[in-house]
Amino acid sequence: MRPKTDFLFTLALFTLFALAALALVVTGASVYRSTAASMEKGYTTRTALAYVAEKLRQNDMAGALEAQGNKLCLTQYGEENACLYIYEYQGWLTELLIPESQGFRPEDGQRLLEVASFSVEQKADSLYEISVSGADGETVSLLISPNAAGKEDSVADRP
């Protein structure tokens, strides 16, 4: 009679262990799924804002920034007399680098990230608010003040 009891006890213990392991895996998968979803939710909007902020810092010269509604123009981009436009077009954050003499055509731009909307608003003399809405409807904004705004030279040109 004893061997049968040992076998049933071992089987019950193994079953309990298997159920606990299964519950742990299901719980872990649920936590992973919710974490991945929350990270994905804000990825596009945060990446778009970081991209625009970096472009502003790269082209930080007095008078180089022009906000035009849903379009941002960074003039004097590089050594050429050109404008880098960053704007939303057909659900995409798009950029287009063209000479100032050439006409702006939004369909010519390079698609960067999928967004619902993009806007730039000048809040003060050297303060801009950049807003991006993702496909999920969440809007994220960034207030940025270029270092060289209103100055003759670029911050990078100083000793």
VEXMAR-696925 format. One record per atom (N, C-alpha, C, O): x, y, z. Coordinates in steps of 0.2 Angstrom, whole numbers, padded with zeros to 4 digits, always signed. Layout:
<atoms>
XYZ/...
</atoms>
This chain:
<atoms>
+0004-0006+0000/+0000+0000+0000/+0004+0006+0000/+0002+0011-0003/+0010+0006+0003/+0015+0012+0003/+0017+0014-0003/+0017+0020-0004/+0019+0010-0008/+0022+0012-0014/+0016+0016-0018/+0018+0021-0022/+0010+0014-0018/+0004+0018-0021/+0004+0025-0018/+0002+0030-0022/+0004+0025-0012/+0004+0032-0009/+0009+0036-0010/+0008+0042-0012/+0015+0034-0011/+0021+0038-0013/+0020+0040-0020/+0022+0046-0022/+0018+0036-0024/+0017+0038-0031/+0012+0043-0032/+0013+0048-0036/+0006+0043-0028/+0001+0048-0029/+0003+0055-0026/+0002+0060-0028/+0007+0054-0020/+0010+0060-0017/+0015+0064-0022/+0015+0070-0023/+0019+0060-0026/+0024+0062-0030/+0020+0065-0036/+0022+0071-0039/+0015+0062-0039/+0011+0064-0044/+0007+0071-0042/+0007+0076-0046/+0005+0071-0037/+0001+0077-0034/+0006+0083-0034/+0005+0089-0035/+0012+0082-0031/+0017+0087-0030/+0020+0089-0037/+0021+0095-0038/+0020+0085-0042/+0023+0087-0048/+0017+0091-0052/+0019+0096-0055/+0011+0089-0051/+0005+0093-0054/+0005+0100-0051/+0004+0105-0055/+0006+0100-0045/+0006+0107-0041/+0011+0111-0044/+0010+0117-0045/+0017+0108-0045/+0023+0112-0047/+0022+0114-0054/+0023+0120-0056/+0019+0110-0059/+0018+0112-0066/+0012+0117-0066/+0013+0122-0070/+0007+0117-0062/+0002+0122-0062/+0005+0129-0060/+0004+0134-0062/+0010+0129-0055/+0013+0135-0052/+0017+0138-0058/+0018+0144-0059/+0021+0133-0061/+0025+0136-0067/+0021+0139-0072/+0023+0144-0075/+0016+0136-0074/+0011+0138-0079/+0008+0145-0077/+0008+0150-0081/+0006+0146-0071/+0004+0152-0069/+0009+0158-0069/+0008+0163-0071/+0015+0156-0067/+0021+0161-0067/+0022+0163-0075/+0023+0169-0076/+0022+0158-0079/+0023+0160-0086/+0018+0164-0089/+0019+0169-0093/+0011+0163-0087/+0006+0167-0090/+0006+0174-0087/+0005+0179-0090/+0008+0175-0081/+0008+0181-0077/+0014+0185-0080/+0014+0191-0082/+0020+0182-0082/+0026+0185-0085/+0024+0187-0092/+0026+0193-0094/+0020+0183-0096/+0019+0185-0102/+0014+0191-0102/+0015+0196-0106/+0009+0192-0098/+0005+0197-0097/+0009+0204-0095/+0007+0209-0098/+0013+0203-0091/+0017+0209-0089/+0022+0211-0095/+0022+0217-0096/+0025+0207-0098/+0029+0208-0104/+0024+0212-0109/+0027+0217-0112/+0018+0209-0111/+0014+0212-0116/+0012+0219-0114/+0012+0224-0118/+0010+0220-0108/+0008+0227-0106/+0014+0232-0106/+0014+0238-0108/+0020+0230-0104/+0026+0234-0104/+0028+0236-0111/+0030+0241-0113/+0028+0231-0116/+0030+0232-0123/+0025+0237-0126/+0026+0241-0130/+0018+0236-0124/+0013+0240-0127/+0014+0248-0125/+0013+0252-0129/+0016+0249-0118/+0017+0255-0116/+0023+0259-0119/+0023+0265-0120/+0028+0255-0120/+0034+0257-0123/+0033+0259-0130/+0035+0264-0133/+0029+0255-0134/+0028+0256-0141/+0023+0262-0142/+0024+0266-0146/+0019+0263-0137/+0014+0269-0137/+0017+0276-0138/+0015+0280-0142/+0022+0277-0134/+0026+0283-0134/+0032+0284-0138/+0035+0289-0139/+0034+0278-0141/+0040+0278-0145/+0040+0283-0151/+0045+0287-0151/+0035+0283-0155/+0035+0287-0161/+0035+0294-0159/+0039+0298-0162/+0031+0296-0155/+0031+0304-0153/+0037+0306-0149/+0040+0311-0151/+0040+0302-0145/+0046+0304-0142/+0052+0304-0147/+0056+0308-0146/+0052+0299-0151/+0058+0299-0156/+0057+0305-0161/+0062+0308-0163/+0051+0307-0163/+0050+0312-0167/+0052+0319-0164/+0056+0323-0167/+0051+0320-0158/+0053+0326-0154/+0060+0326-0153/+0063+0331-0154/+0063+0320-0152/+0071+0320-0151/+0074+0322-0158/+0079+0325-0158/+0071+0319-0163/+0074+0320-0170/+0074+0328-0171/+0079+0331-0174/+0068+0331-0170/+0067+0338-0172/+0072+0342-0167/+0075+0347-0170/+0072+0341-0161/+0077+0344-0156/+0084+0344-0159/+0087+0349-0158/+0086+0338-0161/+0093+0337-0163/+0094+0341-0169/+0100+0344-0170/+0090+0341-0174/+0090+0345-0180/+0091+0353-0178/+0095+0356-0181/+0087+0355-0173/+0087+0362-0171/+0094+0364-0168/+0097+0369-0169/+0097+0359-0164/+0103+0360-0161/+0109+0360-0166/+0114+0364-0166/+0108+0356-0171/+0113+0355-0177/+0114+0362-0181/+0119+0364-0183/+0108+0365-0181/+0108+0371-0185/+0106+0377-0181/+0102+0382-0183/+0110+0378-0175/+0108+0383-0171/+0112+0389-0172/+0117+0391-0170/+0109+0393-0177/+0112+0400-0179/+0106+0405-0178/+0100+0403-0179/+0108+0411-0177/+0103+0417-0177/+0099+0417-0183/+0102+0418-0188/+0093+0418-0182/+0088+0418-0188/+0087+0412-0193/+0084+0413-0198/+0090+0407-0190/+0090+0401-0195/+0083+0397-0194/+0082+0392-0198/+0079+0398-0189/+0073+0395-0187/+0067+0399-0189/+0066+0404-0187/+0062+0395-0193/+0056+0399-0195/+0050+0394-0194/+0050+0388-0197/+0046+0395-0190/+0040+0391-0189/+0034+0393-0193/+0032+0399-0193/+0031+0388-0197/+0026+0390-0201/+0020+0385-0200/+0019+0381-0205/+0017+0385-0195/+0011+0381-0193/+0013+0374-0192/+0016+0372-0187/+0012+0369-0197/+0014+0362-0196/+0020+0361-0200/+0022+0355-0202/+0024+0366-0201/+0030+0366-0205/+0036+0370-0202/+0035+0375-0199/+0042+0367-0201/+0047+0370-0198/+0053+0371-0203/+0054+0366-0207/+0055+0377-0204/+0061+0378-0209/+0067+0380-0206/+0067+0385-0202/+0072+0376-0207/+0079+0378-0204/+0083+0381-0210/+0085+0377-0214/+0084+0388-0210/+0087+0391-0216/+0095+0391-0215/+0097+0389-0209/+0098+0392-0220/+0106+0392-0220/+0108+0386-0217/+0113+0385-0214/+0105+0380-0219/+0107+0374-0217/+0114+0372-0220/+0114+0371-0227/+0119+0371-0216/+0125+0369-0219/+0129+0375-0223/+0127+0381-0221/+0133+0374-0227/+0136+0379-0231/+0132+0382-0237/+0133+0387-0239/+0127+0378-0239/+0123+0380-0245/+0118+0385-0242/+0116+0385-0236/+0115+0389-0247/+0109+0393-0245/+0103+0389-0246/+0099+0390-0251/+0101+0385-0241/+0096+0380-0242/+0091+0380-0236/+0093+0383-0231/+0086+0377-0236/+0081+0376-0231/+0080+0369-0230/+0078+0365-0234/+0080+0367-0223/+0078+0360-0222/+0071+0361-0219/+0070+0364-0213/+0066+0358-0222/+0059+0358-0220/+0058+0352-0216/+0059+0346-0218/+0054+0352-0210/+0052+0347-0207/+0044+0348-0206/+0042+0353-0203/+0040+0343-0208/+0033+0344-0208/+0029+0337-0208/+0032+0332-0209/+0023+0338-0207/+0019+0332-0207/+0015+0332-0214/+0013+0337-0216/+0016+0326-0217/+0013+0325-0224/+0010+0318-0225/+0013+0313-0224/+0003+0318-0226/+0000+0312-0227/+0001+0307-0221/+0002+0301-0222/+0001+0309-0215/+0002+0305-0209/+0009+0303-0208/+0011+0298-0204/+0014+0306-0210/+0021+0305-0209/+0025+0311-0207/+0023+0317-0210/+0029+0311-0203/+0034+0316-0201/+0039+0316-0207/+0042+0311-0208/+0040+0321-0211/+0044+0321-0217/+0049+0327-0217/+0048+0332-0213/+0055+0326-0220/+0059+0331-0221/+0061+0332-0228/+0061+0327-0232/+0063+0338-0230/+0065+0340-0236/+0070+0345-0236/+0069+0351-0234/+0076+0344-0239/+0081+0349-0239/+0082+0352-0247/+0083+0348-0251/+0080+0358-0247/+0080+0361-0254/+0084+0368-0254/+0083+0371-0249/+0086+0370-0260/+0089+0377-0260/+0083+0382-0259/+0078+0380-0261/+0085+0387-0256/+0079+0392-0255/+0076+0395-0261/+0071+0397-0261/+0080+0394-0267/+0077+0397-0273/+0072+0392-0276/+0068+0394-0281/+0072+0386-0274/+0068+0381-0277/+0061+0381-0273/+0061+0382-0267/+0056+0380-0276/+0049+0380-0273/+0048+0374-0269/+0050+0368-0270/+0044+0374-0263/+0043+0369-0258/+0037+0365-0261/+0032+0367-0263/+0038+0358-0262/+0033+0354-0264/+0033+0348-0258/+0038+0344-0258/+0028+0348-0254/+0028+0343-0249/+0029+0336-0251/+0031+0332-0247/+0026+0334-0257/+0027+0327-0259/+0034+0325-0260/+0035+0319-0261/+0039+0329-0261/+0046+0328-0262/+0050+0325-0256/+0055+0323-0257/+0047+0326-0250/+0050+0325-0244/+0052+0318-0243/+0048+0313-0246/+0056+0316-0238/+0058+0310-0236/+0054+0308-0230/+0054+0312-0225/+0051+0302-0230/+0047+0300-0224/+0051+0298-0218/+0056+0294-0220/+0050+0300-0212/+0054+0298-0207/+0050+0294-0202/+0052+0288-0201/+0044+0296-0199/+0041+0292-0194/+0033+0293-0195/+0031+0299-0197/+0029+0288-0194/+0022+0289-0194/+0019+0293-0188/+0020+0291-0183/+0016+0299-0190/+0013+0303-0185/+0006+0305-0187/+0004+0305-0193/+0002+0307-0182/-0005+0309-0184/-0005+0317-0186/-0008+0319-0190/-0001+0321-0182/+0000+0328-0183/+0007+0330-0180/+0010+0327-0176/+0009+0336-0183/+0015+0339-0181/+0014+0347-0181/+0011+0349-0186/+0016+0350-0176/+0015+0358-0176/+0021+0361-0173/+0023+0358-0168/+0022+0367-0175/+0027+0371-0172/+0024+0378-0171/+0021+0381-0175/+0025+0380-0165/+0022+0387-0163/+0027+0391-0159/+0030+0389-0154/+0028+0397-0161/+0033+0402-0158/+0029+0405-0152/+0024+0409-0153/+0031+0403-0146/+0028+0405-0140/+0031+0412-0138/+0027+0416-0135/+0037+0413-0139/+0040+0420-0137/+0046+0421-0142/+0046+0418-0147/+0050+0426-0141/+0055+0428-0145/+0059+0423-0147/+0061+0422-0153/+0062+0419-0142/+0066+0413-0144/+0064+0407-0141/+0068+0403-0138/+0057+0406-0140/+0054+0400-0137/+0049+0397-0142/+0045+0400-0144/+0050+0390-0143/+0046+0387-0148/+0043+0381-0145/+0046+0377-0141/+0037+0379-0146/+0033+0373-0144/+0032+0369-0150/+0029+0371-0155/+0035+0363-0150/+0034+0358-0155/+0030+0352-0152/+0031+0349-0147/+0025+0351-0156/+0020+0345-0154/+0019+0340-0159/+0019+0341-0165/+0019+0334-0156/+0018+0328-0161/+0013+0324-0158/+0013+0322-0152/+0008+0322-0162/+0003+0317-0160/+0004+0310-0164/+0005+0310-0170/+0004+0305-0160/+0005+0298-0163/-0002+0295-0166/-0007+0298-0165/-0001+0290-0169/-0007+0286-0171/-0012+0284-0166/-0018+0284-0167/-0010+0284-0160/-0014+0282-0154/-0018+0288-0151/-0022+0287-0147/-0016+0294-0154/-0020+0300-0152/-0016+0304-0146/-0018+0309-0145/-0011+0301-0144/-0007+0304-0138/-0003+0310-0141/+0001+0309-0146/-0003+0316-0138/+0001+0321-0140/+0006+0323-0135/+0005+0323-0129/+0012+0324-0138/+0018+0325-0134/+0021+0332-0136/+0021+0333-0142/+0023+0336-0132/+0025+0343-0134/+0032+0344-0131/+0034+0341-0125/+0036+0348-0134/+0043+0350-0132/+0043+0358-0132/+0042+0360-0137/+0046+0361-0127/+0047+0368-0127/+0055+0368-0128/+0059+0365-0124/+0057+0372-0133/+0064+0373-0134/+0066+0380-0136/+0062+0383-0139/+0072+0382-0134/+0074+0389-0135/+0081+0388-0138/+0086+0386-0135/+0082+0389-0144/+0088+0389-0148/+0093+0393-0144/+0092+0399-0142/+0099+0391-0143/+0105+0395-0140/+0107+0401-0143/+0108+0406-0140/+0107+0401-0150/+0109+0407-0154/+0104+0412-0156/+0105+0416-0159/+0097+0411-0153/+0092+0415-0155/+0093+0422-0154/+0095+0424-0148/+0093+0426-0159/+0094+0434-0158/+0101+0436-0157/+0103+0441-0156/+0106+0431-0158/+0113+0433-0157/+0116+0432-0164/+0114+0430-0169/+0122+0436-0165/+0125+0436-0172/+0129+0430-0174/+0128+0428-0180/+0131+0426-0169/+0135+0420-0171/+0132+0414-0168/+0128+0414-0164/+0135+0408-0170/+0132+0402-0167/+0136+0400-0161/+0142+0402-0160/+0133+0397-0157/+0136+0394-0150/+0142+0390-0152/+0147+0391-0148/+0142+0386-0157/+0147+0382-0159/+0153+0386-0161/+0159+0383-0161/+0152+0392-0164/+0158+0396-0166/+0162+0400-0161/+0167+0403-0162/+0159+0400-0155/+0163+0403-0149/+0169+0399-0147/+0168+0393-0147/+0174+0402-0144/+0180+0399-0141/+0178+0395-0135/+0182+0392-0132/
</atoms>
